[in-house]
Amino acid sequence: MTQLRQILAAALCALALSAVAQAADKEEKAESTQPAQTVPEAKRPSMADMPLMKQEAKRLAALMERLQKETDPAERRKIMAETSCAQ
């Protein structure tokens, strides 16, 4: 059952990160329709270099570690709720 929860947590994290990436893509497309200087692909920061993404990844990693160590079902539910909701 714990593996199922971990898989679900990982799936939720992936969905959240893909939603953030999709929002960033939409924002880039909106900006690209406006005439402006274009930034070459090599100079664009990757998703992993964005401070918000780094912070979110660290937060999720810490929660996953806590989840693996926790045995109390109520506390595990709280941790799972934190993983699915951005703080």
Residue pairs with C-beta under 8 A, 6 or more apart in sequence:
5 67
5 76
5 80
6 64
6 67
6 68
8 80
9 64
9 67
9 80
9 83
9 84
12 83
12 84
13 60
13 83
16 56
16 84
16 86
17 53
17 56
20 52
20 53
20 56
21 47
24 47
32 38
47 53
48 54
56 86
59 87
60 83
63 79
63 82
63 83
64 83
66 79
67 76
67 79
67 80
67 83
70 76
70 79
